[in-house]
Amino acid sequence: MSDHAGLWTDYKEKKKNRNSVCLGKICISGAEKTDTIVKNAVDELKKGLMAMVGLEPEIVYEDHTVNSSTVCSSGREILDSEEYRISIKDNSLIIEGKSPSAILYGVFDILRTVACEKEVEKSYAEGKTVRPSDPLRMLNHWDNMDGSIERGYSGDSFFYENDEIIINERTRDYARLIASVGINGVVINNVNVKSAASYMITDRYFDKLAQLGEIFAGYGIGLYLSLNYASTIEIGGLDSADPLDEKVIEWWKIKMAEVFKMIPALKGFLVKADSEGRPGPFTYGRTQADGANMLADIVKEYGGIIIWRCFVYNCRQDWRDKKTDRARAGYDNFMPMDGDYHDNVILQIKNGPMDFQIREPVSPLLGGLRKTNQMLEVQIAQEYTGHQIDVCYLIPEFKEILAFKTYCREQDDTVADIVSGKTFGSRYSGIAAVTNTGNDFNWTGNYLAGANLFGFGRLAFDNDLSAEQIAEEFIRMSISADDGVVSEIKDILLPSREIYERYTCPLGIGWMVKPATHYGCSVDGYEYDRWGTYHRADHFGLGVDRSDKGTGYALQYNEPNASIYNSPEKCPDELVLFFHHLPYTHVLHSGKTVIQHIYDAHFEGYDEAVRLSEKWDSLKGKLDDEIFENVKERFALQLENAREWCDQVNSYFFRISAIPDEKGRQIY
Ligand code: GCW
């Protein structure tokens, strides 16, 4: 394993650019030579160029124009400060930036160019200016202090062991790895803050957190912590966590003064409250805004922000009441207080109203909220999408989400516009991913799942990159620069999300997963769960009526989305069972009936998964054996999984509908 000990860093000897003149002398302009981030950037540049083309560049520095200690206090300023430009002058490369982070991102741009074996001169001859799309580009770790990871499929946490924080070479390598794709914020502990994690804000962990914060700060990455909303009770000895209770407010004031003093690099907190058993303001009859604002007002003097999750629903609701609908909860709980949140609160909104299914409609909060800072939350931990066993490249899905028109305004109304801060001129905005990393040697379990970590960072930095461009970069940098191999692996990654959807939960129905683990098929696993029904299948049809005749969820969208989703005839096929209860004989836009689509999607989805596996087999001997075997052994498991899904779903719906497959395929 090469020095980078990372995913994208098997810097094999690169033939191109070995004689590149302009790599011989690189000029850094706009940031202090002595700045830690700049020093780390230069270190990366030297290591990478030596490893790839055997070159030791001469580094020179131009007068810097901006004080590198500029504190960016808003999204706009973050974007201004992180923009970089690379050009060529007098046969040397010039990296210009207004901040040390900009220089760091420029360096990684050059290293990607060399790693992908593009011509350096050609790439920068015209000058290349890149301005990040999203101000906050964050990873959320659901890592627990005992070393386990909730929804983790890549080994144990590299942050914790036996309730202690680990700091070692891997910590630094992780900072390098995620900085190399432009991540500038990391939440290092699980949003379900339990047991020892509640003590993260005590002197038991301050020293290690201060060290960790410094390491991340050296790569332009802000440190954030998930906060236990009931800390006043769990560690403070109070009997309340009521945000309007003077004793509670006083406790937090003293606590936050201590925390920000002891962890200088700390940027803020992520809060999951009133959700899945977690305490929160609802417990005291207060609003979510009361809860978030109380904390925000206190951390404001330290430049802190409160990122407040909208994943709030009553997990004890009575699903037998036809109007009860888990999908409505986010909008019902957060829209009424639009504009009540203070300006250092950011609402973090899951991409869909339910829970990271292989396909969901975009949350109506995105485009609903107009006066509140917002962040998009996606999941690259493959909780419902194959556990980093099944190949499921999620960047195409994220592109769809970002491109979604919300109609909140005449223009600049896509999700990408909103989370970039452009639509409403938000003070803060951005995108977070529940990360898929762990202590596995390749960080992500399945080597190909690395494309989701790599891709999330690249897409958050540049929303205009295509899923194909990102896949190509990932493959060339970490697996092979052979055009044939790159093409084959792209042909595996690009369709993999739709293939997974086809052999699991097509037409937007989602779920049907094994309870608790969420891997593998159980059609009724969640159907009769207290949290609401998920497919409502009967002898005549299936799907959940979320139109105005049902739960009314469709009407939470702006027009014309509301009318489109509200009508079975207008609703797009891929979401039609999320919004409507339809007979098996309902004819889709595709011309197929619902039941025939279910049969075809599952049989074909399985066959397509087999073909992906065969494509991978054809690469034997053309790439690193370790990578080949890592993915091959998972493909074997994926095909078992796909077969299970295909057989179970087709049998279930054949038996319940008694409608045979038009193509006469064997269904038991
Ligand atoms: O996706 C679900 C998961 C939980 C997770 C929760 C959340 C961290 O099943 O494991 O808890 O949602 O997003 O908070």
Boltz pocket constraint, residues with backbone or C-beta under 6 A from the ligand:
constraints:
  - pocket:
      binder: B
      contacts: [[A, 142], [A, 150], [A, 151], [A, 191], [A, 192], [A, 272], [A, 276], [A, 311], [A, 355], [A, 356], [A, 383]]
      max_distance: 6.0
